[in-house]
Amino acid sequence: MWLTPTRWKSKTKRNKTMKRTLTFLLVSFLTACASLPANTPPASTSLPAPVTETSAPLKATPANPPATVPITQTIAPFNASAFPNPSNYHWTSVITGMASPIGLEFPDDSSGRMFVIEQEGRIRIIENGQMLDPPFLDIIPKVDSQGNEQGLLGLAFHPNFKQNPYVYVNYIDVNGNTVIARFTANGNIADPNSEKDLLRVQQPFSNHNGGQMVFGPDGYLYMGLGDGGSEGDPHGNGQNKNVLLGKILRIDVDHGDPYSIPANNPFASGGGRPEIWEYGLRNPWRFSFDVPTGNLYIADVGESTWEEVDVVPANAGGLNFGWNYYEGMHPYAGQPPAGVNFTFPVTEYSHAAGGCAIIGGHVYRGAMTEWQGVYFYGDECSGKIWGLIRSNSGWQSQLLYETGANITTFGQDPSGEIYFADRRGVIYRLTK
């Protein structure tokens, strides 16, 4: 089974010479290599115990804020100066019969296993095209999955999973609050009794919970938390650096108990919660690293009109993405304080263009060389899938596929191939 692409028009100039192409790729590769993060993590400072999040209400007054100049970014390009013809490729069904799959993860352990997060509180293993029984992890009694944005939401494997068989999960507990916890795996089973809490965050509402968890190229654990829900960020959490909501967090799970703070976190020495890496986000449901460049791609779900993709250069923490002063590139509410710098998205799309919630994907790094360097992202409601590249003329986004699926997440295996999940229970892979 496969899904058909939308109509495509090539933007590639047919008269480009091979010499010019090879020169561009060589320059891009050298630039990307220069942006790779250091192999040795900086020193960390310890925290003694799990933290419970609280927040005080803040109010935003609607206004027409002045134009704000975004922070200048240096993003290393890597391959893909143009889009390939998407009609030469199809999304092929890998497995069916999943129960509301909302996460796809692959440990880099040479096992070839795919781990699928089922929202109600299970993690299933797909091996050799078959779903294994029993589940890898079943914590349904601990999980509140009644709301559309609640449940078991995120999964990450320790970077050295073979020697440290730890899995990290993000779920909403029966009280409606976020739990970040660690479990110990033994083969195809994670011991439910091995749970160790790292972080608990109070959620004022049942939506905008975030959920993504990923280890960065630096070996630290990154976690996405939404602004706490309701509409318009009524508590002002996105801009409040003293709360964890509306942020991407960054912690060191290899030192401290239960974790420590990387010394170069932007607020490690004060001015905000030390776990914060980026802020001013509404609901970073899915984000990912492009490992060769170290760049971080964040798909931030919009309020009522605009969906956005933010791209962060390697190791650039402390950026403010503007919510709720801005939705995408557009004023939303409140008057920004003088002198505040915002980082605006590299691309956005409106709900009028077809959609309701952006689903972030990955930069393709697989065997199909034509797709090298293309970032895939989609929309939950419309099923559209776009590609994003940074060419000599800047960032370009192009509609590639109209799948008709209820896209909930993308996945990328250790070889760099791309997958997505349909809430109706099917996992697809991009194939030639």
C-alpha positions as CSV (number, residue, x, y, z in Angstrom):
1,M,0.0,0.0,0.0
2,W,1.3,3.4,-0.8
3,L,0.2,7.0,-0.8
4,T,0.3,9.2,-3.9
5,P,2.2,12.5,-4.1
6,T,0.9,15.9,-5.1
7,R,1.7,17.4,-8.5
8,W,5.4,18.4,-8.7
9,K,7.3,21.0,-10.7
10,S,11.1,20.9,-10.9
11,K,12.9,24.0,-9.8
12,T,16.3,22.7,-10.8
13,K,18.1,24.5,-13.7
14,R,19.0,21.8,-16.2
15,N,22.0,23.7,-17.5
16,K,24.0,23.6,-14.2
17,T,27.4,22.1,-14.7
18,M,28.8,19.2,-12.8
19,K,31.7,21.3,-11.6
20,R,29.4,23.9,-10.0
21,T,27.4,21.1,-8.2
22,L,30.5,19.4,-6.9
23,T,31.9,22.7,-5.6
24,F,28.7,23.6,-3.8
25,L,28.5,20.2,-2.1
26,L,32.2,20.4,-1.0
27,V,31.7,23.9,0.5
28,S,28.4,22.7,2.2
29,F,30.2,19.7,3.7
30,L,33.1,21.7,5.0
31,T,30.7,24.2,6.5
32,A,28.6,21.5,8.2
33,C,31.7,19.9,9.6
34,A,32.7,23.2,11.2
35,S,29.4,23.3,13.1
36,L,29.7,19.9,14.7
37,P,29.5,20.1,18.5
38,A,32.4,19.2,20.7
39,N,32.7,15.5,21.6
40,T,33.4,16.1,25.3
41,P,30.4,17.4,27.3
42,P,31.1,20.4,29.6
43,A,31.1,20.1,33.3
44,S,27.8,19.7,35.1
45,T,26.4,20.8,38.4
46,S,24.2,18.4,40.3
47,L,20.5,18.7,41.5
48,P,19.6,16.7,44.5
49,A,16.0,15.6,43.7
50,P,13.2,15.6,41.1
51,V,11.6,19.0,40.6
52,T,7.9,19.8,40.8
53,E,6.9,22.7,38.5
54,T,4.6,25.5,39.7
55,S,3.7,28.8,37.9
56,A,2.0,32.0,38.8
57,P,-0.6,33.6,36.3
58,L,0.6,36.4,34.1
59,K,-1.7,38.4,31.7
60,A,-0.9,39.5,28.2
61,T,-2.6,42.7,26.9
62,P,-3.5,42.5,23.2
63,A,-1.6,45.1,21.2
64,N,0.2,45.8,18.0
65,P,3.9,45.4,18.9
66,P,6.5,47.1,16.8
67,A,8.5,45.1,14.3
68,T,11.2,43.0,16.1
69,V,14.4,42.1,14.3
70,P,15.1,38.3,14.6
71,I,18.4,37.1,15.9
72,T,20.9,36.5,13.0
73,Q,21.4,32.8,12.7
74,T,24.3,30.9,11.1
75,I,22.8,27.6,9.9
76,A,25.2,25.2,8.2
77,P,23.6,23.9,4.9
78,F,24.2,20.2,4.1
79,N,23.3,18.8,0.6
80,A,19.9,19.3,-1.1
81,S,20.0,22.5,-3.1
82,A,16.7,21.4,-4.8
83,F,13.9,19.0,-4.2
84,P,13.8,15.7,-6.1
85,N,10.6,14.6,-8.0
86,P,8.4,13.2,-5.2
87,S,6.3,11.2,-7.7
88,N,9.3,8.9,-8.0
89,Y,8.9,7.9,-4.3
90,H,6.0,6.5,-2.3
91,W,5.0,6.0,1.4
92,T,4.8,2.3,1.8
93,S,3.0,0.6,4.6
94,V,5.3,-1.1,7.1
95,I,2.9,-2.4,9.8
96,T,-0.8,-2.0,10.5
97,G,-3.0,-2.7,13.5
98,M,-1.4,-0.3,15.9
99,A,-3.5,1.5,18.6
100,S,-3.2,5.2,18.2
101,P,0.5,5.3,17.4
102,I,2.1,8.7,18.3
103,G,5.8,8.0,18.5
104,L,8.4,6.0,16.5
105,E,11.8,5.5,18.0
106,F,14.8,3.3,17.0
107,P,17.6,2.4,19.4
108,D,21.1,2.6,17.8
109,D,21.9,-1.0,18.9
110,S,22.1,-2.8,15.5
111,S,18.9,-4.7,16.4
112,G,16.8,-3.3,13.6
113,R,13.9,-2.9,16.1
114,M,11.2,-0.2,15.8
115,F,9.6,0.9,19.0
116,V,6.0,2.4,18.6
117,I,4.4,4.5,21.3
118,E,0.7,3.8,21.7
119,Q,-0.9,6.8,23.3
120,E,-2.9,4.9,26.0
121,G,0.3,3.8,27.7
122,R,2.1,1.0,25.8
123,I,5.3,0.7,23.8
124,R,5.3,-2.0,21.2
125,I,8.3,-3.5,19.3
126,I,8.2,-4.1,15.6
127,E,10.9,-6.6,14.5
128,N,11.2,-8.1,11.0
129,G,7.8,-6.6,10.1
130,Q,6.0,-8.3,13.0
131,M,4.7,-6.8,16.3
132,L,6.1,-8.7,19.3
133,D,4.1,-9.8,22.3
134,P,4.1,-8.9,25.2
135,P,4.6,-5.1,24.9
136,F,8.0,-3.7,25.6
137,L,6.4,-1.5,28.3
138,D,2.8,-1.3,29.6
139,I,2.0,1.5,32.1
140,I,-1.6,2.0,31.2
141,P,-2.8,2.1,34.9
142,K,-0.4,5.1,35.5
143,V,-1.4,7.1,32.4
144,D,-4.2,9.6,31.8
145,S,-5.0,9.3,28.1
146,Q,-8.5,10.6,28.1
147,G,-7.7,13.9,26.5
148,N,-6.5,14.1,22.9
149,E,-3.1,15.5,23.9
150,Q,-2.6,13.4,27.0
151,G,-1.2,9.9,27.4
152,L,2.2,8.3,26.9
153,L,3.9,10.9,24.7
154,G,7.6,10.4,24.4
155,L,10.4,7.9,24.4
156,A,14.2,8.2,24.2
157,F,17.0,5.5,24.4
158,H,20.2,6.2,26.3
159,P,22.9,7.0,23.7
160,N,24.9,4.1,24.9
161,F,22.0,1.7,25.1
162,K,23.9,-1.5,24.8
163,Q,25.9,-0.8,27.9
164,N,23.3,1.4,29.7
165,P,19.9,-0.2,28.9
166,Y,17.9,2.8,30.1
167,V,14.8,4.1,28.4
168,Y,13.3,7.5,29.2
169,V,9.6,8.3,28.8
170,N,7.3,11.3,29.1
171,Y,3.7,10.6,30.1
172,I,0.7,12.3,31.7
173,D,-0.1,10.7,35.0
174,V,-3.6,10.1,36.4
175,N,-3.5,13.5,38.0
176,G,-3.0,15.2,34.6
177,N,0.6,16.1,35.2
178,T,3.8,15.5,33.2
179,V,6.2,12.8,34.4
180,I,9.7,12.3,33.0
181,A,10.9,8.9,34.2
182,R,13.6,6.3,33.5
183,F,13.0,2.5,33.1
184,T,15.5,-0.3,32.8
185,A,15.3,-2.7,29.8
186,N,16.2,-6.3,29.6
187,G,16.0,-7.5,26.0
188,N,12.5,-6.9,24.7
189,I,11.0,-6.0,28.0
190,A,11.3,-2.9,30.2
191,D,10.7,-3.6,33.9
192,P,7.7,-1.5,34.9
193,N,8.9,-1.7,38.5
194,S,12.3,-0.1,37.7
195,E,10.7,3.4,37.2
196,K,12.8,6.3,38.5
197,D,11.4,9.8,38.4
198,L,13.5,12.5,37.0
199,L,11.0,15.3,36.8
200,R,7.4,16.1,37.5
201,V,5.7,19.1,36.1
202,Q,2.2,20.3,37.1
203,Q,-0.1,20.9,34.1
204,P,-2.8,23.5,34.5
205,F,-4.8,22.2,31.5
206,S,-5.1,19.0,29.5
207,N,-3.7,20.3,26.3
208,H,-0.3,21.5,25.0
209,N,1.6,19.0,27.0
210,G,4.5,18.6,24.5
211,G,6.1,15.2,24.9
212,Q,9.1,14.9,22.6
213,M,12.3,13.5,24.2
214,V,15.6,13.1,22.3
215,F,19.3,12.8,23.1
216,G,21.3,15.4,21.3
217,P,24.7,15.0,19.6
218,D,26.2,16.3,22.9
219,G,24.8,13.3,24.9
220,Y,22.3,15.4,26.9
221,L,18.6,14.7,27.1
222,Y,16.3,17.4,25.5
223,M,12.6,17.5,26.4
224,G,9.8,19.5,25.0
225,L,7.0,21.0,27.2
226,G,4.0,23.0,25.9
227,D,2.8,26.2,27.5
228,G,0.3,24.5,29.8
229,G,-2.7,24.7,27.6
230,S,-6.0,26.4,27.3
231,E,-5.9,29.1,24.6
232,G,-3.4,32.0,24.1
233,D,-1.1,31.0,27.0
234,P,-3.3,32.6,29.8
235,H,-0.6,32.1,32.4
236,G,2.2,33.7,30.3
237,N,4.3,30.6,30.6
238,G,6.1,30.9,27.3
239,Q,7.9,34.0,28.3
240,N,8.3,33.2,31.9
241,K,11.8,31.9,32.4
242,N,11.0,30.8,36.0
243,V,8.7,28.0,34.9
244,L,9.4,24.9,32.7
245,L,6.3,25.1,30.6
246,G,6.6,26.5,27.0
247,K,10.2,25.4,26.8
248,I,12.7,22.9,25.6
249,L,14.7,21.5,28.5
250,R,18.3,20.1,28.6
251,I,19.7,17.9,31.3
252,D,22.6,15.5,31.9
253,V,21.3,12.1,32.9
254,D,24.8,10.6,33.4
255,H,25.7,12.7,36.4
256,G,23.8,13.7,39.5
257,D,20.8,12.1,41.1
258,P,18.4,12.1,39.3
259,Y,20.2,14.4,36.9
260,S,22.6,17.4,36.7
261,I,22.6,20.7,34.8
262,P,25.0,21.2,31.9
263,A,27.3,24.0,32.8
264,N,26.6,25.9,29.6
265,N,22.8,25.9,29.9
266,P,21.8,29.5,29.4
267,F,20.4,29.9,33.0
268,A,22.7,27.5,34.8
269,S,24.0,30.4,36.9
270,G,20.7,32.3,37.3
271,G,18.1,34.3,35.5
272,G,15.7,31.4,35.0
273,R,15.2,27.7,35.6
274,P,18.6,26.0,35.0
275,E,17.0,23.2,33.0
276,I,15.8,25.6,30.3
277,W,17.5,25.4,26.9
278,E,15.1,27.4,24.7
279,Y,11.9,29.3,25.5
280,G,9.0,31.2,24.0
281,L,7.3,28.1,22.6
282,R,3.7,27.2,22.5
283,N,3.7,23.4,22.0
284,P,6.9,21.8,20.5
285,W,5.2,18.5,20.0
286,R,8.0,17.1,17.8
287,F,11.6,18.3,17.3
288,S,14.8,16.6,16.1
289,F,18.5,17.0,15.6
290,D,20.3,16.8,12.2
291,V,23.3,14.9,13.5
292,P,25.8,15.8,10.8
293,T,25.3,19.5,11.3
294,G,24.1,19.6,15.0
295,N,21.2,21.8,13.9
296,L,17.9,21.5,15.9
297,Y,14.6,21.6,14.0
298,I,11.6,22.5,16.1
299,A,8.0,22.3,14.8
300,D,6.0,24.5,17.1
301,V,2.2,23.9,17.0
302,G,0.3,27.2,16.5
303,E,-2.8,28.7,18.1
304,S,-5.4,29.4,15.6
305,T,-3.8,30.6,12.4
306,W,-0.1,29.8,11.9
307,E,2.1,26.7,12.2
308,E,5.9,27.1,12.2
309,V,9.3,25.5,11.9
310,D,12.2,26.9,13.8
311,V,15.8,26.0,13.1
312,V,18.5,26.4,15.7
313,P,22.3,26.4,15.0
314,A,24.3,23.8,16.8
315,N,24.8,24.6,20.5
316,A,22.8,27.8,20.4
317,G,20.8,27.9,23.6
318,G,18.8,30.6,25.3
319,L,16.8,31.6,22.2
320,N,13.3,33.2,22.5
321,F,10.8,32.1,19.8
322,G,8.3,34.7,20.7
323,W,5.1,33.0,21.9
324,N,2.7,34.5,23.0
325,Y,3.8,37.9,21.6
326,Y,4.0,36.2,18.2
327,E,2.3,33.3,16.5
328,G,4.7,32.4,13.8
329,M,5.9,35.6,12.3
330,H,2.7,37.5,13.2
331,P,1.8,39.6,16.3
332,Y,-0.5,37.8,18.6
333,A,-0.8,39.4,22.1
334,G,1.0,41.9,24.3
335,Q,3.7,44.5,23.9
336,P,7.2,43.0,23.9
337,P,9.6,44.7,26.3
338,A,12.2,47.0,24.7
339,G,15.4,45.3,23.7
340,V,14.0,41.7,23.6
341,N,15.3,39.7,20.7
342,F,13.2,37.0,19.1
343,T,14.1,34.1,16.8
344,F,11.5,33.8,14.1
345,P,10.6,30.7,12.1
346,V,12.4,29.8,8.9
347,T,9.0,28.8,7.4
348,E,5.4,28.8,8.4
349,Y,2.0,27.9,6.9
350,S,-1.5,29.1,7.6
351,H,-4.6,27.0,8.5
352,A,-6.2,28.5,5.5
353,A,-3.6,26.6,3.4
354,G,-4.9,23.4,4.8
355,G,-4.1,22.1,8.3
356,C,-4.5,22.5,12.0
357,A,-1.3,21.2,13.8
358,I,2.2,20.9,12.5
359,I,4.0,17.5,13.0
360,G,7.8,17.9,13.0
361,G,9.9,15.3,11.3
362,H,13.6,14.7,10.4
363,V,16.3,15.7,8.0
364,Y,16.7,12.8,5.6
365,R,20.1,11.1,5.9
366,G,19.3,7.7,4.3
367,A,20.4,5.9,1.2
368,M,18.3,7.8,-1.4
369,T,20.9,10.5,-2.2
370,E,18.4,12.8,-3.9
371,W,16.7,13.5,-0.5
372,Q,19.9,14.2,1.4
373,G,19.4,17.3,3.6
374,V,15.6,17.6,3.1
375,Y,13.7,18.2,6.3
376,F,10.3,16.5,6.3
377,Y,7.3,17.8,8.2
378,G,3.6,17.4,8.0
379,D,0.2,18.3,9.3
380,E,-2.1,16.2,11.5
381,C,-5.4,17.2,10.0
382,S,-4.7,17.6,6.3
383,G,-2.1,14.8,6.0
384,K,0.1,17.1,3.9
385,I,3.8,16.5,3.9
386,W,6.3,19.3,3.1
387,G,10.0,19.4,2.5
388,L,12.3,22.1,3.7
389,I,15.8,22.9,2.4
390,R,18.3,25.7,2.7
391,S,19.8,26.5,-0.7
392,N,21.9,29.5,-1.9
393,S,18.8,31.6,-2.1
394,G,17.7,30.8,1.5
395,W,15.1,28.6,3.1
396,Q,12.6,27.0,0.7
397,S,9.6,24.8,1.6
398,Q,7.6,22.8,-0.9
399,L,4.5,20.7,-0.6
400,L,5.5,17.1,-1.5
401,Y,2.7,14.7,-0.6
402,E,-1.0,14.8,0.2
403,T,-1.5,11.5,2.1
404,G,-4.9,11.9,3.6
405,A,-3.5,10.4,6.8
406,N,-3.9,11.7,10.4
407,I,-0.2,12.2,10.8
408,T,0.9,12.1,14.5
409,T,4.7,11.7,14.3
410,F,7.7,11.0,12.1
411,G,10.5,8.6,12.8
412,Q,14.0,8.0,11.6
413,D,16.0,4.8,11.9
414,P,19.7,4.6,12.5
415,S,20.4,4.4,8.7
416,G,18.6,7.7,8.2
417,E,15.4,6.5,6.5
418,I,12.1,8.3,7.2
419,Y,8.8,7.0,8.6
420,F,5.5,8.5,9.7
421,A,2.6,7.2,11.8
422,D,-1.1,7.5,11.0
423,R,-3.3,7.7,14.1
424,R,-5.5,5.1,12.5
425,G,-2.9,2.5,13.2
426,V,-0.5,2.4,10.1
427,I,3.2,3.1,10.0
428,Y,4.7,4.2,6.6
429,R,8.2,4.4,5.2
430,L,9.4,6.6,2.3
431,T,10.6,4.2,-0.5
432,K,11.7,4.6,-4.1
